[in-house]
Amino acid sequence: MPAGSVPLAPEVLVQIQAEFTRDWEQVTQAARAGTLAPPADRRFAGAGWEGSHQHLLLAHAYLLSARAMGKMVDAADVAQPLRERLRFSIMQWVDALSPSNFLALNPEAQRTIVETAGSALNSGVDNFLADVRRGRITQTDETHFEIGRNVGISPGSVVFENQLFQLIQYAPTTPTVHARPLVVVPPNINKFYILDLQPANSFVRYAVAAGHTVFLVSWRNPLPSDDDGIQQATWGDYLDQAVLKALAVAAEITRQPQVNALGFCVGGTMLASALALAKARGESPVAALTLLTTLLDFRDTGVLSVFVDEVHALIRDQSIGSGGLMWGRELATTFSFLRPNELVWNYVVANYLKGETPPAFDLLFWNADATNLPGPFFSWYFRNTYLENNLAMPGKTRACGQPIDLTRLDMPAYIFGSREDHIVPWHAAYASTQILRGPKRFVLGASGHIAGVINPPEKQRRHFWTVDTQPDAALHLPGNADDWMAQSAQHPGSWWPDWSDWLAGHAGRRGRAPKAQGSAAYPIIEAAPGRYVKVRV
């Protein structure tokens, strides 16, 4: 970065240059002595790098340069939003220019080609051309998975559908079930089966096994050819005709005045907003609320903030605000470049330079299954949450003619955040505790946005933190997330049993499990997972 491009104190620049020179001298001395070790970076691991001092020297020079550029961004005398944009831009360029990404500079890739007598090069070209036809980088061997065959296979039935969603009711696996059902609202920017990948890691299957009658929203994936009005669907349409409708259908089928509800990511934002809409109408359809890695207060949106500004919002308003689609492929690409080394360049090297076929991984199969969004829905959501944070202000937004006030929600709530989440920073997830007014339990899990949530107990992996308080004390959690963390205790394993114990206290008495799904008013339409989830863009 040229020193004159952003304000940077001359003495700071001198210090950064001196540190670079000192570190470079140490690297070159080790290279001359023949003791230069591979850097602690997996991009430069392997016999090819270890056996070439020239390439090792190049790798160290690259890493030293990247570190110096990062220090320059940190030291720049600019406002924090601009600093974050600079940091993100520098990360994109630095990661893209890694020597490991180029065949001429990657000795490990060259070694693979020689050892395979050139077949790796042929395979790499074939992989590249196949991905050009797909319009995206392949992250897993997708031939191993099929929705309804080995992912999204929990038994159940579609009991309702409209132009926005299908509602799945899952078959019980226990002789008795809790009276109050659980309605799950996943994000509509992804397919629901992240919560029902395979039997060993299915959140749905776990909830069913805990004795809950589980209903789940399967969002429709709108296509350019759809002419039934879905391309004009609004935020209010999704709250009223999808979320609230799903809650009402589940309540009618189970003959319960209230249901329990769980929202994940954007699904949680939609669920809370829908409940605020119901509250404005004098209705309380949900007895207990679960929010997983959900934003209600959008003051801290982490790395995603680099994409948020008025210009971007205006472009969306003008291009798709009245109709059209926000392409799922564009959203998927954006999320991939939030972690480019892991989700982009790693596969460029493996698939194209080395000619490898990526291993089968159910989560990455799901990650590649993009979902389009109606333009008016996305345009409203982007402006009123990420840009202006209006949703967190009581009555600032309206849906279906009603003011949306999240502070009126007073049902018991279980709020979960993931400590390494780069989509919903855990401090931002914690901020929901200051909006909701009922008894609250906040739980912090290890790992990121997806791995932190999908953590079945049988794996005995990771850990989570809680602050155990009396029910009345849970009305007033600390205002600062770090204060909560200072009081917390760490527990080994999955947070799922903790949630299950909490939900059981709000699910009512157990009775005989129903023999079939649906009802006379809501007959079975088709077997789970249904048609909507199988539509691909």
Summary of the structure (lengths in Angstrom):
residues: 537
radius of gyration: 25.4
end to end distance: 38.9
largest distance: 82.1
contacts: 1807
relative contact order: 0.13
helix: 48%
strand: 14%
